[in-house]
C-alpha cells in the first residue's frame, strides 16, 4: 500500500501540463521541508467561540451556506446506469437523485405530492419507477406522475402539475451538485471556477466505489477545521496518516472558496540534493487534498486508494454526519488487493473516528467553557483562515450569488 501505481498515477495526472504543475508542487513542498517552513497567512486570525456553539447563529449559517449554495451530494459513479437512483436525507431535506433512460441526472425532493410521504427509501440502486408506499402514486425518473392507484375514483387532476418538486442539479467533474432550496438555480461553472480543472484531474468517474459509511462527528466547524491543516498530524496521527506526511507543512492554492491543500510526504527527505531527473513520480512525495466549499474533501492518501468525505450539519451545532466513500483505482479482486483496500479503509476510519473525531467531540463538549474568549487560527493555518473568511463573506450577502 506504500507507493503510487502507474494506474493511479494516470488517474490523478491525466495530462502533461498538470504533471508539470505537480512537479512545481513538489518543489514548493521540498523548499518548505528543507527550510522547516510552510505556506502562511499574513496574520493570526481570531474567531469567536459563538461561531462554534451559538444555536441562533448556527441555524442562520446552515440555512445560508448549506441550503442556498450548491452541494456535492454524491459521486456520478453512484448512479452507474439507466434508472439508477440515490436517496438521502441532507440536513432536514429528503433528496432523490435519479438517472433516466437518456442518462440525464436530476434531483428532486423525495416527497409525494399527494400526502407528503417519501416515494423512495434511503439508499441507492436501480428502480423502474418510484411508488409512494401510502397510496401508490407512481413517479418516473424524470419526476413525472405516471400512475395513481384508483385513478378513476380519485377525481380529475392535471398530472403534469403533480410531479415531484425538482431541485437544481448539475453533474460536473464526477460529482452531482444540488441546490437544496426549490426554485433556486446556480451556474456550476461560475461556482467552481478554475477549481473545475483541479477536480477533473482526479478522474473520479473511473474509480471503483469499495465502501461507504456514515460517521457521527463533532460540530460542523470543529470537524471541517481538522480537514484543513497539517499542524496536528504529528501529534494526533502518529500511528496513521502521520506516518507518511510531514507535520506542519502545507502548500495552499485557493480557488475562491475552494482550496487545494498539498501536504508533504516524508519521502521528501530523499529528494534533497538529488537531480530532478531522478525524482520519483510527484505523487510519491506529496499528498493532495481537494476541499470543495462548504463540506467536501477528496483525499488521495496512499497507494491505489482515495477517500471522499462529505460533512453534513445536523439539527444540533454539536454534531455532524460524515459520509465516507472509500475508492480504489480498480475493483480489488485478488486476496492481496482486497487486503490492501481493507487496510486503507481501516486506516482512514481509525484516523477519523479514533483520532480526529474523538478529540473533536471532546473539543465540542469543552469549548462552551471558554465563554467570551476567541479561538485563534495561526499563520500556519491559512486554509482554516480562508474557510472561515468565506463563511463570513457569504453571511454578509443575501440570496444566491451563483
N, C-alpha and C positions, 0 to 999 in steps of 0.2 A: 504493500500500500504506500510505499515511500515515494516513488517517482511519478512523473507525468508521462504517460504513454504517448506514442505518436498519435493514436486515435483521439485521445483527449486534447492533445496539442492542436490537432486540426479543428476540433470543435470550438476551442477557445480562441484560436488565432486563424481566421479564415482567409486573410489576405496579407500580402507583404507590407502594405502601409501600416496596418495595425501591428504587425510584427516589429516594425521599426519603433513604433510607439512603446511597445512592451520593453524593447531594449533601452529606451530612454528612461522608463520607469525603474529598470534595474540600476541604471547609472545613478538616478536620484536616490534610490534606496541605499546603494553602496556608499555614496558620499555621506549620507547620514550615519551609516554603520561605522565608517572609519572615523568620523568626527564626533560620534556619540551625540548626534543632534536629531531633530525631527522637524517636519513642517509645523509652523506655528501661526496662531492668530496674533494680531497686533498687540492685544492686551488680554488680561484676565477678564472674565465676564461674570457678573453676579446674576443670580436668578432667585426669585423669592420661593420660599417653601410653599406658599399658597399655590404656585404653579403646579405643584405635585399633589396637593391634597384638598384644595378648596372645591367643594362639590358644585357650587354655582358656576364657578369658572370652568370646571371640568366639563359640565354639561354644555356650556356655550362653545367651548373649544371643540368638543367631539361633534357637535352639530355643524359647526363651520368647516372644520378640517376634514371630517370623515363623510359627511353627507352632502357636501357641496363641492367636492373635488373628485376627480377620477381616482378610483382604487383598482389596483390589480387584484382581482378576486380569484383567478385560477390560471393555470397554465393552459395554453392551447392544446397541449397533448392530453389533458384530462377529458377532452372531447374528441376522441380519435376517429370517429366515423359518423356517418349519417344516422340521425336520430339519437345521438348521444346527448346526455344531459349532466349537469352538475347542480345540485340543490344544496343550499346552505343558509344559515342564519348569520347575518352580518350585523353586529351590534344588536339592534332590535328590529332589523329588517329581513323578512324572508325573501330570498332571491332564488330564481330559477334561471339557469343559463342553458341554452339549447343550441344544437346544430341541426339544421333542417336538411332536406334531401339535396339541396343545392350547396351544402356545406357552408351556409351562412350562419354565423353565430349571433344569437340575440340574447337579451336578458329581460326578465320580467319580474314583477312582484309575484311571489308564489302564493297568490291569494285568489280563490274562486270568486267570480263576480256575482254569484248567486247569494251565498251566505258568509263568505269570507274564510272558509277553511282552506288549508293548504291542498294544492292539487297534486303534490309530489312529496314523498318523504325525503328527508335529508340524505344526501349521498350522491352517488354517480352511477351511470350505467347506460343502458340503451332501452328506450321505450318507443312504441309506435305512437302513442298518444298519452295525454295526462288526464286521468279520470278522477274527479273530486270524490273522495270517499263518503261524502254526506248524501248528495243527491245525484251523483253520476253525471254531472255536467262534464263534457269532454273537450279538451283543447289540443290543438296540434302544435308542432314545433315552431310555428310562426305566431303562436299565441291566439289563433283564431278559435272561436267557439264553434266546434264542428258537430256536436251532438248533445242532446238533452234527453234524459230519461223522462218518459211520459210527456213528450213534447206536445202531442195532440191535446192533452188535457190541461197543460200548463197555461195556455193563452199565448197570443201572438206577441212576439218581440222581434226587434231587428238584431239578429245575431251579431252582425258586424259591430254593433255598439257595445257588446258584452264580451269582447276578447280580453285576455289577460292584459294588465296595465304594463306597458313596455317601459324599460329603463334604457337610457342612452348607453350604448355599448360600442366598443371598438376593439379589434384584435390587432396587436402590434408587437413585434419582437418576441413572439412566442408566449405572449400573455394576453389575457382578456381583461380589459379595463371597463369598469361600470360606474355610472353615477347613481347613487342610491336614492336621489330625490327625483320622483317622476316629473316629467315636463322640462327638466333642465338638460341642456346639451353641453358638449365640450368638443374642442378641437384637439385630438390626441397628438397631432404633430406639434401644435403650439405648446401643449402641456409637457411633452417630453423634450422638445427642442433637440439639441445636439446629443442628449442622453440616449436618443434612439439608436444612434450609431454604436454607442457603447454596448447597449443591450443586444444589438444584432450580432455582435462578435461572439456572444455566448451560444448562439445556435440552440436555443432552449428546446425547440421542437424536436431536435434529434436525440435528446437524452431519454433514457428509459426511467419511468417512474417505478422505483423499487418499493417505497413505503411512504405512507402518510400517517401523521398522528397529531393530536391536539394536546397542548400542554398548558397548564394553569401557571401564570406568571404574575409578577408584581404589576403595579400600575403602568399605564401606557408610557410615560416618560422615563420612569426608572428602567423599564425593560428596554426601551429604544436606546437610551444612553449607553447601555452595555454593548450594543452592536456598532457603536460609532467611535471607538477608541481602542488603542493597544496599550494604554497606560497601565491597565490592570492585568495584562497577560502573564507576566512572570509570577506575580503574587498569587493570583487566583487559579490560573490554568496550567500550573507547573506539570501536572500529570496528564494533560490532554493536549489542546492546541498549543499551549505554551512550550511544549517540547520542540516545536517546529518553527515558531515565529519569534522574532526579536521584540521584546517588550519595549514600549515607549518609543517606537519608531513608526512613523506614519508619513506616507506621501499622499497628499489630498488633491483631488481635482473636483471642482464643483460645476454643476450644470443647472443654474437656478437653484431650486430647492432639492434637486437630486445630486448625488455625490458618488464618486468612485474613490474608495479607500484602497491604498496599496500598503500592505504590511510586508516587512522583510522576513524572509526565511533565514534560519541560522546558517544555511549553506552560503550566505553572502561572504562569510569569512574566507571561503575557499577561492573567491574571486580576487582577493587583494593581491595586487602585483601580477595577475595573470592577464595576458593579452585578450582583448575582446573576441578575437577569432577563435579562442579556445574555450570560451564560456559555454555552459550548457544552455538548453532552451531557457528563455527568460522565465517561464513559469516554474522552473526548478528552484528559482531564487526569490520569487515574490508570491504573495497571495493577494488576490483581488476580491474586494467586496463591492458589489454594486447596490447602492442604497437608494431606492425609489421612494420619494416622499408620498405619504407620511408613514408607511408601515411595511415596506418591502425590503428584504435583504437577501441578496443572492451571493453565495459564497462558494468559490472553488477552493476547496481546502486541501485535500490530499489525493494523490493518485487519480484514478478514473472516476472521481465522485464529486458531487456538487450538492449543496444544501440551499433550499429555498425556504425562507421564513416569512410568514405574514402575521403581524402582531395586531390583534383587534381589541379595542377597548370593550369593556362590559358596562353594565349599569353602575358599577362601583368604580371610583377613581383608584381603588387599591388593587384591582385585579385585571388581568388581560387573559385572552386566549390566543395562543400562538399555534398556527398551523405549520408544522414542519413537513417538508417534502424532501425525501432522500432520492437523489438522481444518480444513476450510473451511466457511464459512457455507452454501455450496451447492456442488454439483459444478462445478468450473471447466470451461467449455466453449469460450469464445472465446479466441483467442490471448492477449489481454491478461489474462484471468482465469487462464489456465494459467501465464503468465509470472509473475504476481503470487504465485500459490501456490507455484510452484517457487522463487521468490526468497525467500519466507518460510521455506520448508523448508531452503534452503541457509543462510540466516542463522542459524537456530536450531541447525543442525548445526554450523556454524562456532563459534558461541558456546559450545556444549557440548564438542565434540570438540577444537577447536583452542585453546580458551581455558580453560574450566572444567576439563575432564578432563586437558588437557595439564599444567596446573600441579598439578592434584590428584594425578596419577600421580607427579610429582616429589616432592610433599609425602609421599605414601605411602612412597616409597622412601627419604626422608630422615629421617622422624620417629624411627626407632629410635635415631638418634644422639643424641637428646635425653635418653635414659636415664631417670632417675627424675624428671625435671622435669615440669612441668604445661603443658598448653595453658591459655590464658586467653581467656574469652569476654567481650567488652566489654559495658558497659551498653547500648551502641548495637546490640547483637546479641540482643535479647530473644527472638526466635523460636528462635534456636540454643539459648539457655539453656533455654527451655521444652521443646524437643525432648529434650535430654539429661536434664532433670529427670524427664520421663515415662519415659524408659528406666530410670532408677534406680528409679522408683516401681514399674514393672511387674516389675523384677527382685527387688523385695522381697516380691512376692506369689507365692503358689503356685496352680497350676491356672488355669482360665479364670474370668474375672470378668464376662463379658458374655453 
